[in-house]
Amino acid sequence: MTTLLRSEEVGRRVRLHRLAARLSVRGLAAATDFSPSFISQVEHGQASPSIGSLQKLAEALGVTLGQFFEADTGSSRLVMKKKDRVRLESAWSQARLEALLNH
């Protein structure tokens, strides 16, 4: 069955990448033109960022957008079957992302 990736998990991954990049919340905010409050809300799962906002965060952190959604499936398959895909749905934009590749 498809796994729904919650905004809290995406936020946790944003925070992990921010810490790995040795950036403060204010530093990431400055690099993206977002407010520190918005960055904090994303990291705590209190905001549902748009795909564009997530792309901007990814670029500032030096990662790909897909790295926020990587599945920990333990599978060695390169292509994900529909039932095994991790999915993220935006609460406000009606957008849906699904991981098609396992890397």
PDB file as gemmi writes it, atoms N, CA and C in Angstrom:
CRYST1    1.000    1.000    1.000  90.00  90.00  90.00 P 1                      
ATOM      1  N   MET A   1       0.833  -1.180   0.000  1.00  0.00           N  
ATOM      2  CA  MET A   1       0.000   0.000   0.000  1.00  0.00           C  
ATOM      3  C   MET A   1       0.879   1.245   0.000  1.00  0.00           C  
ATOM      4  N   THR A   2       0.435   2.292  -0.672  1.00  0.00           N  
ATOM      5  CA  THR A   2       1.157   3.545  -0.729  1.00  0.00           C  
ATOM      6  C   THR A   2       1.245   4.157   0.665  1.00  0.00           C  
ATOM      7  N   THR A   3       2.413   4.656   1.015  1.00  0.00           N  
ATOM      8  CA  THR A   3       2.619   5.277   2.310  1.00  0.00           C  
ATOM      9  C   THR A   3       2.453   6.783   2.171  1.00  0.00           C  
ATOM     10  N   LEU A   4       1.617   7.377   2.994  1.00  0.00           N  
ATOM     11  CA  LEU A   4       1.431   8.816   3.000  1.00  0.00           C  
ATOM     12  C   LEU A   4       2.501   9.432   3.888  1.00  0.00           C  
ATOM     13  N   LEU A   5       3.295  10.306   3.307  1.00  0.00           N  
ATOM     14  CA  LEU A   5       4.356  10.971   4.045  1.00  0.00           C  
ATOM     15  C   LEU A   5       3.777  12.221   4.687  1.00  0.00           C  
ATOM     16  N   ARG A   6       3.793  12.283   5.988  1.00  0.00           N  
ATOM     17  CA  ARG A   6       3.192  13.392   6.717  1.00  0.00           C  
ATOM     18  C   ARG A   6       4.105  14.609   6.690  1.00  0.00           C  
ATOM     19  N   SER A   7       3.503  15.793   6.819  1.00  0.00           N  
ATOM     20  CA  SER A   7       4.282  17.033   6.793  1.00  0.00           C  
ATOM     21  C   SER A   7       5.308  17.069   7.922  1.00  0.00           C  
ATOM     22  N   GLU A   8       5.024  16.407   9.047  1.00  0.00           N  
ATOM     23  CA  GLU A   8       5.984  16.361  10.155  1.00  0.00           C  
ATOM     24  C   GLU A   8       7.265  15.646   9.720  1.00  0.00           C  
ATOM     25  N   GLU A   9       7.120  14.601   8.921  1.00  0.00           N  
ATOM     26  CA  GLU A   9       8.288  13.845   8.468  1.00  0.00           C  
ATOM     27  C   GLU A   9       9.087  14.659   7.452  1.00  0.00           C  
ATOM     28  N   VAL A  10       8.402  15.339   6.555  1.00  0.00           N  
ATOM     29  CA  VAL A  10       9.105  16.197   5.599  1.00  0.00           C  
ATOM     30  C   VAL A  10       9.845  17.288   6.369  1.00  0.00           C  
ATOM     31  N   GLY A  11       9.193  17.880   7.348  1.00  0.00           N  
ATOM     32  CA  GLY A  11       9.827  18.906   8.164  1.00  0.00           C  
ATOM     33  C   GLY A  11      11.042  18.383   8.911  1.00  0.00           C  
ATOM     34  N   ARG A  12      10.940  17.161   9.414  1.00  0.00           N  
ATOM     35  CA  ARG A  12      12.079  16.540  10.111  1.00  0.00           C  
ATOM     36  C   ARG A  12      13.259  16.379   9.161  1.00  0.00           C  
ATOM     37  N   ARG A  13      12.966  16.004   7.933  1.00  0.00           N  
ATOM     38  CA  ARG A  13      14.030  15.826   6.947  1.00  0.00           C  
ATOM     39  C   ARG A  13      14.635  17.168   6.534  1.00  0.00           C  
ATOM     40  N   VAL A  14      13.808  18.196   6.422  1.00  0.00           N  
ATOM     41  CA  VAL A  14      14.329  19.536   6.139  1.00  0.00           C  
ATOM     42  C   VAL A  14      15.294  19.932   7.253  1.00  0.00           C  
ATOM     43  N   ARG A  15      14.883  19.708   8.490  1.00  0.00           N  
ATOM     44  CA  ARG A  15      15.737  20.064   9.640  1.00  0.00           C  
ATOM     45  C   ARG A  15      17.049  19.281   9.625  1.00  0.00           C  
ATOM     46  N   LEU A  16      16.979  17.986   9.329  1.00  0.00           N  
ATOM     47  CA  LEU A  16      18.201  17.177   9.283  1.00  0.00           C  
ATOM     48  C   LEU A  16      19.168  17.691   8.226  1.00  0.00           C  
ATOM     49  N   HIS A  17      18.650  18.047   7.065  1.00  0.00           N  
ATOM     50  CA  HIS A  17      19.508  18.587   6.003  1.00  0.00           C  
ATOM     51  C   HIS A  17      20.050  19.965   6.387  1.00  0.00           C  
ATOM     52  N   ARG A  18      19.242  20.765   7.075  1.00  0.00           N  
ATOM     53  CA  ARG A  18      19.710  22.083   7.529  1.00  0.00           C  
ATOM     54  C   ARG A  18      20.858  21.923   8.518  1.00  0.00           C  
ATOM     55  N   LEU A  19      20.695  21.007   9.466  1.00  0.00           N  
ATOM     56  CA  LEU A  19      21.748  20.779  10.449  1.00  0.00           C  
ATOM     57  C   LEU A  19      23.006  20.216   9.795  1.00  0.00           C  
ATOM     58  N   ALA A  20      22.836  19.321   8.827  1.00  0.00           N  
ATOM     59  CA  ALA A  20      23.985  18.758   8.109  1.00  0.00           C  
ATOM     60  C   ALA A  20      24.735  19.844   7.335  1.00  0.00           C  
ATOM     61  N   ALA A  21      23.992  20.833   6.869  1.00  0.00           N  
ATOM     62  CA  ALA A  21      24.602  21.952   6.147  1.00  0.00           C  
ATOM     63  C   ALA A  21      25.162  23.010   7.094  1.00  0.00           C  
ATOM     64  N   ARG A  22      25.002  22.772   8.405  1.00  0.00           N  
ATOM     65  CA  ARG A  22      25.479  23.692   9.446  1.00  0.00           C  
ATOM     66  C   ARG A  22      24.891  25.086   9.290  1.00  0.00           C  
ATOM     67  N   LEU A  23      23.586  25.110   9.007  1.00  0.00           N  
ATOM     68  CA  LEU A  23      22.862  26.370   8.897  1.00  0.00           C  
ATOM     69  C   LEU A  23      21.907  26.526  10.070  1.00  0.00           C  
ATOM     70  N   SER A  24      21.785  27.732  10.554  1.00  0.00           N  
ATOM     71  CA  SER A  24      20.774  28.032  11.559  1.00  0.00           C  
ATOM     72  C   SER A  24      19.447  28.254  10.840  1.00  0.00           C  
ATOM     73  N   VAL A  25      18.371  28.312  11.597  1.00  0.00           N  
ATOM     74  CA  VAL A  25      17.074  28.623  11.007  1.00  0.00           C  
ATOM     75  C   VAL A  25      17.146  29.986  10.322  1.00  0.00           C  
ATOM     76  N   ARG A  26      17.771  30.946  10.984  1.00  0.00           N  
ATOM     77  CA  ARG A  26      17.909  32.288  10.384  1.00  0.00           C  
ATOM     78  C   ARG A  26      18.777  32.247   9.130  1.00  0.00           C  
ATOM     79  N   GLY A  27      19.817  31.440   9.135  1.00  0.00           N  
ATOM     80  CA  GLY A  27      20.689  31.318   7.965  1.00  0.00           C  
ATOM     81  C   GLY A  27      19.946  30.744   6.772  1.00  0.00           C  
ATOM     82  N   LEU A  28      19.138  29.710   7.009  1.00  0.00           N  
ATOM     83  CA  LEU A  28      18.357  29.119   5.928  1.00  0.00           C  
ATOM     84  C   LEU A  28      17.294  30.101   5.451  1.00  0.00           C  
ATOM     85  N   ALA A  29      16.705  30.820   6.384  1.00  0.00           N  
ATOM     86  CA  ALA A  29      15.706  31.823   6.011  1.00  0.00           C  
ATOM     87  C   ALA A  29      16.328  32.882   5.107  1.00  0.00           C  
ATOM     88  N   ALA A  30      17.515  33.345   5.454  1.00  0.00           N  
ATOM     89  CA  ALA A  30      18.192  34.363   4.649  1.00  0.00           C  
ATOM     90  C   ALA A  30      18.537  33.831   3.254  1.00  0.00           C  
ATOM     91  N   ALA A  31      18.908  32.568   3.170  1.00  0.00           N  
ATOM     92  CA  ALA A  31      19.283  31.973   1.884  1.00  0.00           C  
ATOM     93  C   ALA A  31      18.081  31.739   0.973  1.00  0.00           C  
ATOM     94  N   THR A  32      16.892  31.704   1.542  1.00  0.00           N  
ATOM     95  CA  THR A  32      15.690  31.389   0.763  1.00  0.00           C  
ATOM     96  C   THR A  32      14.708  32.552   0.656  1.00  0.00           C  
ATOM     97  N   ASP A  33      14.965  33.626   1.377  1.00  0.00           N  
ATOM     98  CA  ASP A  33      14.024  34.757   1.466  1.00  0.00           C  
ATOM     99  C   ASP A  33      12.720  34.373   2.159  1.00  0.00           C  
ATOM    100  N   PHE A  34      12.742  33.305   2.953  1.00  0.00           N  
ATOM    101  CA  PHE A  34      11.610  32.950   3.797  1.00  0.00           C  
ATOM    102  C   PHE A  34      11.864  33.518   5.180  1.00  0.00           C  
ATOM    103  N   SER A  35      10.828  33.641   5.968  1.00  0.00           N  
ATOM    104  CA  SER A  35      11.017  34.115   7.337  1.00  0.00           C  
ATOM    105  C   SER A  35      11.509  32.961   8.215  1.00  0.00           C  
ATOM    106  N   PRO A  36      12.256  33.272   9.275  1.00  0.00           N  
ATOM    107  CA  PRO A  36      12.649  32.220  10.220  1.00  0.00           C  
ATOM    108  C   PRO A  36      11.424  31.500  10.792  1.00  0.00           C  
ATOM    109  N   SER A  37      10.336  32.236  10.980  1.00  0.00           N  
ATOM    110  CA  SER A  37       9.109  31.636  11.500  1.00  0.00           C  
ATOM    111  C   SER A  37       8.577  30.565  10.552  1.00  0.00           C  
ATOM    112  N   PHE A  38       8.597  30.848   9.256  1.00  0.00           N  
ATOM    113  CA  PHE A  38       8.122  29.871   8.270  1.00  0.00           C  
ATOM    114  C   PHE A  38       8.999  28.619   8.286  1.00  0.00           C  
ATOM    115  N   ILE A  39      10.318  28.807   8.324  1.00  0.00           N  
ATOM    116  CA  ILE A  39      11.240  27.660   8.368  1.00  0.00           C  
ATOM    117  C   ILE A  39      10.935  26.808   9.599  1.00  0.00           C  
ATOM    118  N   SER A  40      10.762  27.443  10.741  1.00  0.00           N  
ATOM    119  CA  SER A  40      10.452  26.725  11.976  1.00  0.00           C  
ATOM    120  C   SER A  40       9.127  25.975  11.863  1.00  0.00           C  
ATOM    121  N   GLN A  41       8.116  26.614  11.289  1.00  0.00           N  
ATOM    122  CA  GLN A  41       6.812  25.961  11.125  1.00  0.00           C  
ATOM    123  C   GLN A  41       6.917  24.746  10.208  1.00  0.00           C  
ATOM    124  N   VAL A  42       7.697  24.851   9.144  1.00  0.00           N  
ATOM    125  CA  VAL A  42       7.900  23.701   8.242  1.00  0.00           C  
ATOM    126  C   VAL A  42       8.573  22.571   9.008  1.00  0.00           C  
ATOM    127  N   GLU A  43       9.638  22.891   9.726  1.00  0.00           N  
ATOM    128  CA  GLU A  43      10.392  21.868  10.452  1.00  0.00           C  
ATOM    129  C   GLU A  43       9.563  21.182  11.531  1.00  0.00           C  
ATOM    130  N   HIS A  44       8.579  21.859  12.072  1.00  0.00           N  
ATOM    131  CA  HIS A  44       7.730  21.276  13.115  1.00  0.00           C  
ATOM    132  C   HIS A  44       6.408  20.733  12.568  1.00  0.00           C  
ATOM    133  N   GLY A  45       6.273  20.691  11.244  1.00  0.00           N  
ATOM    134  CA  GLY A  45       5.060  20.135  10.638  1.00  0.00           C  
ATOM    135  C   GLY A  45       3.834  20.999  10.825  1.00  0.00           C  
ATOM    136  N   GLN A  46       4.035  22.280  11.116  1.00  0.00           N  
ATOM    137  CA  GLN A  46       2.916  23.188  11.340  1.00  0.00           C  
ATOM    138  C   GLN A  46       2.542  23.969  10.094  1.00  0.00           C  
ATOM    139  N   ALA A  47       3.349  23.853   9.041  1.00  0.00           N  
ATOM    140  CA  ALA A  47       3.070  24.518   7.770  1.00  0.00           C  
ATOM    141  C   ALA A  47       3.194  23.478   6.667  1.00  0.00           C  
ATOM    142  N   SER A  48       2.356  23.603   5.665  1.00  0.00           N  
ATOM    143  CA  SER A  48       2.397  22.707   4.506  1.00  0.00           C  
ATOM    144  C   SER A  48       2.959  23.500   3.327  1.00  0.00           C  
ATOM    145  N   PRO A  49       4.281  23.451   3.122  1.00  0.00           N  
ATOM    146  CA  PRO A  49       4.890  24.269   2.080  1.00  0.00           C  
ATOM    147  C   PRO A  49       4.521  23.784   0.686  1.00  0.00           C  
ATOM    148  N   SER A  50       4.511  24.710  -0.246  1.00  0.00           N  
ATOM    149  CA  SER A  50       4.263  24.351  -1.642  1.00  0.00           C  
ATOM    150  C   SER A  50       5.473  23.606  -2.197  1.00  0.00           C  
ATOM    151  N   ILE A  51       5.289  22.989  -3.339  1.00  0.00           N  
ATOM    152  CA  ILE A  51       6.405  22.303  -3.993  1.00  0.00           C  
ATOM    153  C   ILE A  51       7.486  23.321  -4.336  1.00  0.00           C  
ATOM    154  N   GLY A  52       7.085  24.516  -4.776  1.00  0.00           N  
ATOM    155  CA  GLY A  52       8.045  25.566  -5.085  1.00  0.00           C  
ATOM    156  C   GLY A  52       8.867  25.971  -3.871  1.00  0.00           C  
ATOM    157  N   SER A  53       8.215  26.073  -2.723  1.00  0.00           N  
ATOM    158  CA  SER A  53       8.923  26.415  -1.487  1.00  0.00           C  
ATOM    159  C   SER A  53       9.894  25.310  -1.097  1.00  0.00           C  
ATOM    160  N   LEU A  54       9.470  24.063  -1.234  1.00  0.00           N  
ATOM    161  CA  LEU A  54      10.362  22.944  -0.921  1.00  0.00           C  
ATOM    162  C   LEU A  54      11.550  22.911  -1.879  1.00  0.00           C  
ATOM    163  N   GLN A  55      11.324  23.248  -3.141  1.00  0.00           N  
ATOM    164  CA  GLN A  55      12.419  23.284  -4.112  1.00  0.00           C  
ATOM    165  C   GLN A  55      13.430  24.363  -3.724  1.00  0.00           C  
ATOM    166  N   LYS A  56      12.936  25.509  -3.297  1.00  0.00           N  
ATOM    167  CA  LYS A  56      13.808  26.603  -2.862  1.00  0.00           C  
ATOM    168  C   LYS A  56      14.625  26.187  -1.638  1.00  0.00           C  
ATOM    169  N   LEU A  57      13.997  25.490  -0.708  1.00  0.00           N  
ATOM    170  CA  LEU A  57      14.705  24.982   0.473  1.00  0.00           C  
ATOM    171  C   LEU A  57      15.774  23.974   0.049  1.00  0.00           C  
ATOM    172  N   ALA A  58      15.416  23.077  -0.856  1.00  0.00           N  
ATOM    173  CA  ALA A  58      16.359  22.058  -1.321  1.00  0.00           C  
ATOM    174  C   ALA A  58      17.585  22.708  -1.962  1.00  0.00           C  
ATOM    175  N   GLU A  59      17.357  23.693  -2.818  1.00  0.00           N  
ATOM    176  CA  GLU A  59      18.477  24.375  -3.471  1.00  0.00           C  
ATOM    177  C   GLU A  59      19.391  25.044  -2.459  1.00  0.00           C  
ATOM    178  N   ALA A  60      18.808  25.701  -1.465  1.00  0.00           N  
ATOM    179  CA  ALA A  60      19.606  26.376  -0.440  1.00  0.00           C  
ATOM    180  C   ALA A  60      20.400  25.376   0.403  1.00  0.00           C  
ATOM    181  N   LEU A  61      19.878  24.176   0.555  1.00  0.00           N  
ATOM    182  CA  LEU A  61      20.532  23.153   1.367  1.00  0.00           C  
ATOM    183  C   LEU A  61      21.475  22.266   0.559  1.00  0.00           C  
ATOM    184  N   GLY A  62      21.481  22.441  -0.767  1.00  0.00           N  
ATOM    185  CA  GLY A  62      22.366  21.643  -1.616  1.00  0.00           C  
ATOM    186  C   GLY A  62      21.918  20.202  -1.763  1.00  0.00           C  
ATOM    187  N   VAL A  63      20.606  19.976  -1.696  1.00  0.00           N  
ATOM    188  CA  VAL A  63      20.056  18.629  -1.876  1.00  0.00           C  
ATOM    189  C   VAL A  63      19.008  18.681  -2.984  1.00  0.00           C  
ATOM    190  N   THR A  64      18.532  17.521  -3.379  1.00  0.00           N  
ATOM    191  CA  THR A  64      17.465  17.474  -4.364  1.00  0.00           C  
ATOM    192  C   THR A  64      16.123  17.478  -3.643  1.00  0.00           C  
ATOM    193  N   LEU A  65      15.108  17.891  -4.342  1.00  0.00           N  
ATOM    194  CA  LEU A  65      13.761  17.861  -3.783  1.00  0.00           C  
ATOM    195  C   LEU A  65      13.405  16.439  -3.345  1.00  0.00           C  
ATOM    196  N   GLY A  66      13.807  15.476  -4.124  1.00  0.00           N  
ATOM    197  CA  GLY A  66      13.513  14.076  -3.818  1.00  0.00           C  
ATOM    198  C   GLY A  66      14.092  13.604  -2.501  1.00  0.00           C  
ATOM    199  N   GLN A  67      15.167  14.229  -2.048  1.00  0.00           N  
ATOM    200  CA  GLN A  67      15.774  13.797  -0.783  1.00  0.00           C  
ATOM    201  C   GLN A  67      14.884  14.096   0.423  1.00  0.00           C  
ATOM    202  N   PHE A  68      13.933  14.997   0.276  1.00  0.00           N  
ATOM    203  CA  PHE A  68      12.979  15.231   1.358  1.00  0.00           C  
ATOM    204  C   PHE A  68      11.949  14.103   1.435  1.00  0.00           C  
ATOM    205  N   PHE A  69      11.851  13.297   0.368  1.00  0.00           N  
ATOM    206  CA  PHE A  69      10.798  12.286   0.276  1.00  0.00           C  
ATOM    207  C   PHE A  69      11.326  10.867   0.151  1.00  0.00           C  
ATOM    208  N   GLU A  70      12.627  10.671   0.293  1.00  0.00           N  
ATOM    209  CA  GLU A  70      13.194   9.340   0.112  1.00  0.00           C  
ATOM    210  C   GLU A  70      12.553   8.332   1.050  1.00  0.00           C  
ATOM    211  N   ALA A  71      12.237   7.196   0.487  1.00  0.00           N  
ATOM    212  CA  ALA A  71      11.596   6.131   1.261  1.00  0.00           C  
ATOM    213  C   ALA A  71      12.654   5.254   1.912  1.00  0.00           C  
ATOM    214  N   ASP A  72      12.398   4.870   3.134  1.00  0.00           N  
ATOM    215  CA  ASP A  72      13.248   3.919   3.835  1.00  0.00           C  
ATOM    216  C   ASP A  72      12.587   2.548   3.739  1.00  0.00           C  
ATOM    217  N   THR A  73      12.548   2.012   2.511  1.00  0.00           N  
ATOM    218  CA  THR A  73      11.814   0.776   2.286  1.00  0.00           C  
ATOM    219  C   THR A  73      12.660  -0.470   2.478  1.00  0.00           C  
ATOM    220  N   GLY A  74      13.993  -0.308   2.420  1.00  0.00           N  
ATOM    221  CA  GLY A  74      14.852  -1.476   2.520  1.00  0.00           C  
ATOM    222  C   GLY A  74      14.869  -2.282   1.230  1.00  0.00           C  
ATOM    223  N   SER A  75      14.225  -1.788   0.204  1.00  0.00           N  
ATOM    224  CA  SER A  75      14.148  -2.493  -1.065  1.00  0.00           C  
ATOM    225  C   SER A  75      15.370  -2.186  -1.916  1.00  0.00           C  
ATOM    226  N   SER A  76      15.818  -3.167  -2.686  1.00  0.00           N  
ATOM    227  CA  SER A  76      16.939  -2.948  -3.591  1.00  0.00           C  
ATOM    228  C   SER A  76      16.457  -2.635  -5.003  1.00  0.00           C  
ATOM    229  N   ARG A  77      15.152  -2.620  -5.219  1.00  0.00           N  
ATOM    230  CA  ARG A  77      14.606  -2.290  -6.538  1.00  0.00           C  
ATOM    231  C   ARG A  77      14.858  -0.831  -6.842  1.00  0.00           C  
ATOM    232  N   LEU A  78      15.145  -0.549  -8.112  1.00  0.00           N  
ATOM    233  CA  LEU A  78      15.357   0.830  -8.519  1.00  0.00           C  
ATOM    234  C   LEU A  78      14.031   1.552  -8.708  1.00  0.00           C  
ATOM    235  N   VAL A  79      13.078   0.903  -9.372  1.00  0.00           N  
ATOM    236  CA  VAL A  79      11.776   1.515  -9.634  1.00  0.00           C  
ATOM    237  C   VAL A  79      10.784   1.009  -8.598  1.00  0.00           C  
ATOM    238  N   MET A  80      10.019   1.934  -8.032  1.00  0.00           N  
ATOM    239  CA  MET A  80       9.056   1.589  -6.989  1.00  0.00           C  
ATOM    240  C   MET A  80       7.730   1.158  -7.609  1.00  0.00           C  
ATOM    241  N   LYS A  81       7.168   0.084  -7.113  1.00  0.00           N  
ATOM    242  CA  LYS A  81       5.818  -0.302  -7.515  1.00  0.00           C  
ATOM    243  C   LYS A  81       4.837   0.663  -6.865  1.00  0.00           C  
ATOM    244  N   LYS A  82       3.682   0.850  -7.493  1.00  0.00           N  
ATOM    245  CA  LYS A  82       2.708   1.817  -6.991  1.00  0.00           C  
ATOM    246  C   LYS A  82       2.363   1.566  -5.527  1.00  0.00           C  
ATOM    247  N   LYS A  83       2.205   0.323  -5.146  1.00  0.00           N  
ATOM    248  CA  LYS A  83       1.807   0.016  -3.774  1.00  0.00           C  
ATOM    249  C   LYS A  83       2.900   0.340  -2.758  1.00  0.00           C  
ATOM    250  N   ASP A  84       4.167   0.486  -3.208  1.00  0.00           N  
ATOM    251  CA  ASP A  84       5.281   0.753  -2.307  1.00  0.00           C  
ATOM    252  C   ASP A  84       5.722   2.214  -2.291  1.00  0.00           C  
ATOM    253  N   ARG A  85       5.102   3.052  -3.094  1.00  0.00           N  
ATOM    254  CA  ARG A  85       5.533   4.439  -3.213  1.00  0.00           C  
ATOM    255  C   ARG A  85       5.191   5.253  -1.970  1.00  0.00           C  
ATOM    256  N   VAL A  86       6.087   6.165  -1.647  1.00  0.00           N  
ATOM    257  CA  VAL A  86       5.840   7.132  -0.584  1.00  0.00           C  
ATOM    258  C   VAL A  86       5.155   8.325  -1.241  1.00  0.00           C  
ATOM    259  N   ARG A  87       4.109   8.818  -0.624  1.00  0.00           N  
ATOM    260  CA  ARG A  87       3.324   9.907  -1.208  1.00  0.00           C  
ATOM    261  C   ARG A  87       3.234  11.057  -0.218  1.00  0.00           C  
ATOM    262  N   LEU A  88       3.311  12.269  -0.733  1.00  0.00           N  
ATOM    263  CA  LEU A  88       3.096  13.471   0.071  1.00  0.00           C  
ATOM    264  C   LEU A  88       1.973  14.244  -0.582  1.00  0.00           C  
ATOM    265  N   GLU A  89       0.995  14.627   0.212  1.00  0.00           N  
ATOM    266  CA  GLU A  89      -0.097  15.448  -0.285  1.00  0.00           C  
ATOM    267  C   GLU A  89      -0.062  16.778   0.440  1.00  0.00           C  
ATOM    268  N   SER A  90      -0.169  17.852  -0.321  1.00  0.00           N  
ATOM    269  CA  SER A  90      -0.195  19.187   0.253  1.00  0.00           C  
ATOM    270  C   SER A  90      -1.595  19.465   0.777  1.00  0.00           C  
ATOM    271  N   ALA A  91      -1.669  19.957   1.985  1.00  0.00           N  
ATOM    272  CA  ALA A  91      -2.960  20.202   2.617  1.00  0.00           C  
ATOM    273  C   ALA A  91      -3.736  21.331   1.958  1.00  0.00           C  
ATOM    274  N   TRP A  92      -3.044  22.303   1.384  1.00  0.00           N  
ATOM    275  CA  TRP A  92      -3.757  23.461   0.863  1.00  0.00           C  
ATOM    276  C   TRP A  92      -3.755  23.559  -0.653  1.00  0.00           C  
ATOM    277  N   SER A  93      -2.789  22.935  -1.332  1.00  0.00           N  
ATOM    278  CA  SER A  93      -2.684  23.138  -2.772  1.00  0.00           C  
ATOM    279  C   SER A  93      -3.249  22.002  -3.604  1.00  0.00           C  
ATOM    280  N   GLN A  94      -3.693  20.939  -2.971  1.00  0.00           N  
ATOM    281  CA  GLN A  94      -4.218  19.771  -3.674  1.00  0.00           C  
ATOM    282  C   GLN A  94      -3.144  19.044  -4.490  1.00  0.00           C  
ATOM    283  N   ALA A  95      -1.864  19.360  -4.254  1.00  0.00           N  
ATOM    284  CA  ALA A  95      -0.764  18.715  -4.968  1.00  0.00           C  
ATOM    285  C   ALA A  95      -0.458  17.364  -4.331  1.00  0.00           C  
ATOM    286  N   ARG A  96       0.085  16.465  -5.141  1.00  0.00           N  
ATOM    287  CA  ARG A  96       0.487  15.154  -4.637  1.00  0.00           C  
ATOM    288  C   ARG A  96       1.797  14.754  -5.303  1.00  0.00           C  
ATOM    289  N   LEU A  97       2.764  14.334  -4.507  1.00  0.00           N  
ATOM    290  CA  LEU A  97       4.042  13.827  -5.004  1.00  0.00           C  
ATOM    291  C   LEU A  97       4.156  12.366  -4.649  1.00  0.00           C  
ATOM    292  N   GLU A  98       4.718  11.587  -5.560  1.00  0.00           N  
ATOM    293  CA  GLU A  98       5.008  10.191  -5.268  1.00  0.00           C  
ATOM    294  C   GLU A  98       6.417   9.873  -5.723  1.00  0.00           C  
ATOM    295  N   ALA A  99       7.135   9.136  -4.901  1.00  0.00           N  
ATOM    296  CA  ALA A  99       8.482   8.704  -5.270  1.00  0.00           C  
ATOM    297  C   ALA A  99       8.366   7.543  -6.261  1.00  0.00           C  
ATOM    298  N   LEU A 100       8.956   7.702  -7.434  1.00  0.00           N  
ATOM    299  CA  LEU A 100       8.916   6.651  -8.448  1.00  0.00           C  
ATOM    300  C   LEU A 100      10.181   5.801  -8.430  1.00  0.00           C  
ATOM    301  N   LEU A 101      11.238   6.361  -7.903  1.00  0.00           N  
ATOM    302  CA  LEU A 101      12.523   5.655  -7.871  1.00  0.00           C  
ATOM    303  C   LEU A 101      12.968   5.447  -6.444  1.00  0.00           C  
ATOM    304  N   ASN A 102      13.650   4.364  -6.208  1.00  0.00           N  
ATOM    305  CA  ASN A 102      14.240   4.073  -4.911  1.00  0.00           C  
ATOM    306  C   ASN A 102      15.736   4.217  -5.070  1.00  0.00           C  
ATOM    307  N   HIS A 103      16.342   5.162  -4.339  1.00  0.00           N  
ATOM    308  CA  HIS A 103      17.791   5.337  -4.457  1.00  0.00           C  
ATOM    309  C   HIS A 103      18.436   5.570  -3.127  1.00  0.00           C  
TER     310      HIS A 103                                                      
END                                                                             
